[in-house]
Amino acid sequence: MNDRMTIIPQPISPARLKPPARRQPSAPVAGQFDQLLRKQIDRQGVKFSKHAVDRMNSRGIQFSPNQLQRLEQAVSQVEAKGGKESLVMIDDTALVVSVKNDTVVTVVDKEQMKNNVFTHIDSAVIA
């Protein structure tokens, strides 16, 4: 009998670490994301397309801060009602607005409105 002890070397491997525990996101408060998104969108306000700006320049149309605020409110009202393309009347000026893009597509003054037909709109607002 052999009293010798034989040790078979074992490869050393790195200790297995548990992956870091992932933080569970807290459940969002109802409507929190919608409110945040709405605030971000509202900050940007309604934009004017290049075409609309060209029309305003060529026709000498300018809007006061009060009129721009009325435009913002009108677009918000149309959006709340589900409108997508709207004709917004502000004083003697008509604006065709893409509500989904918050963009004024074109601007028409009182003189240009005569005998003019507005197509591809689903709503109208007098602001």
Contacts in CASP RR format, 6 or more apart in sequence:
PFRMAT RR
TARGET T0000
AUTHOR 0000-0000-0000
METHOD contacts of the structure
MODEL  1
MNDRMTIIPQPISPARLKPPARRQPSAPVAGQFDQLLRKQIDRQGVKFSK
HAVDRMNSRGIQFSPNQLQRLEQAVSQVEAKGGKESLVMIDDTALVVSVK
NDTVVTVVDKEQMKNNVFTHIDSAVIA
41 102 0 8 1.000
42 72 0 8 1.000
44 102 0 8 1.000
45 72 0 8 1.000
45 102 0 8 1.000
46 68 0 8 1.000
46 71 0 8 1.000
46 72 0 8 1.000
46 75 0 8 1.000
46 97 0 8 1.000
46 102 0 8 1.000
46 103 0 8 1.000
46 104 0 8 1.000
47 101 0 8 1.000
47 102 0 8 1.000
47 103 0 8 1.000
47 104 0 8 1.000
48 56 0 8 1.000
48 103 0 8 1.000
48 104 0 8 1.000
48 107 0 8 1.000
49 103 0 8 1.000
49 104 0 8 1.000
49 105 0 8 1.000
49 106 0 8 1.000
51 105 0 8 1.000
51 106 0 8 1.000
52 95 0 8 1.000
52 103 0 8 1.000
52 104 0 8 1.000
52 105 0 8 1.000
52 106 0 8 1.000
52 107 0 8 1.000
55 61 0 8 1.000
55 106 0 8 1.000
55 107 0 8 1.000
55 108 0 8 1.000
56 62 0 8 1.000
56 107 0 8 1.000
59 107 0 8 1.000
59 109 0 8 1.000
59 112 0 8 1.000
60 109 0 8 1.000
61 93 0 8 1.000
61 107 0 8 1.000
61 109 0 8 1.000
63 71 0 8 1.000
63 90 0 8 1.000
63 93 0 8 1.000
67 90 0 8 1.000
67 91 0 8 1.000
70 90 0 8 1.000
70 127 0 8 1.000
71 88 0 8 1.000
71 90 0 8 1.000
71 95 0 8 1.000
71 97 0 8 1.000
71 104 0 8 1.000
71 127 0 8 1.000
73 127 0 8 1.000
74 86 0 8 1.000
74 88 0 8 1.000
74 90 0 8 1.000
74 97 0 8 1.000
74 125 0 8 1.000
74 127 0 8 1.000
75 86 0 8 1.000
75 88 0 8 1.000
75 97 0 8 1.000
75 99 0 8 1.000
75 102 0 8 1.000
77 125 0 8 1.000
78 86 0 8 1.000
78 88 0 8 1.000
78 97 0 8 1.000
78 99 0 8 1.000
78 123 0 8 1.000
78 125 0 8 1.000
79 99 0 8 1.000
81 123 0 8 1.000
82 99 0 8 1.000
82 123 0 8 1.000
83 99 0 8 1.000
83 122 0 8 1.000
83 123 0 8 1.000
84 98 0 8 1.000
84 99 0 8 1.000
84 100 0 8 1.000
84 122 0 8 1.000
85 96 0 8 1.000
85 97 0 8 1.000
85 98 0 8 1.000
85 99 0 8 1.000
85 105 0 8 1.000
85 120 0 8 1.000
85 121 0 8 1.000
85 122 0 8 1.000
85 123 0 8 1.000
86 96 0 8 1.000
86 97 0 8 1.000
86 99 0 8 1.000
86 121 0 8 1.000
86 122 0 8 1.000
86 123 0 8 1.000
86 124 0 8 1.000
86 125 0 8 1.000
87 94 0 8 1.000
87 95 0 8 1.000
87 96 0 8 1.000
87 97 0 8 1.000
87 118 0 8 1.000
87 121 0 8 1.000
87 123 0 8 1.000
87 124 0 8 1.000
87 125 0 8 1.000
88 94 0 8 1.000
88 95 0 8 1.000
88 96 0 8 1.000
88 97 0 8 1.000
88 124 0 8 1.000
88 125 0 8 1.000
88 127 0 8 1.000
89 95 0 8 1.000
89 124 0 8 1.000
89 125 0 8 1.000
89 126 0 8 1.000
89 127 0 8 1.000
90 127 0 8 1.000
92 109 0 8 1.000
92 110 0 8 1.000
93 107 0 8 1.000
93 108 0 8 1.000
93 109 0 8 1.000
93 110 0 8 1.000
94 107 0 8 1.000
94 108 0 8 1.000
94 113 0 8 1.000
94 118 0 8 1.000
95 104 0 8 1.000
95 106 0 8 1.000
95 107 0 8 1.000
95 108 0 8 1.000
96 104 0 8 1.000
96 105 0 8 1.000
96 106 0 8 1.000
96 108 0 8 1.000
96 118 0 8 1.000
96 121 0 8 1.000
97 103 0 8 1.000
97 104 0 8 1.000
97 105 0 8 1.000
98 104 0 8 1.000
98 105 0 8 1.000
99 123 0 8 1.000
108 116 0 8 1.000
END
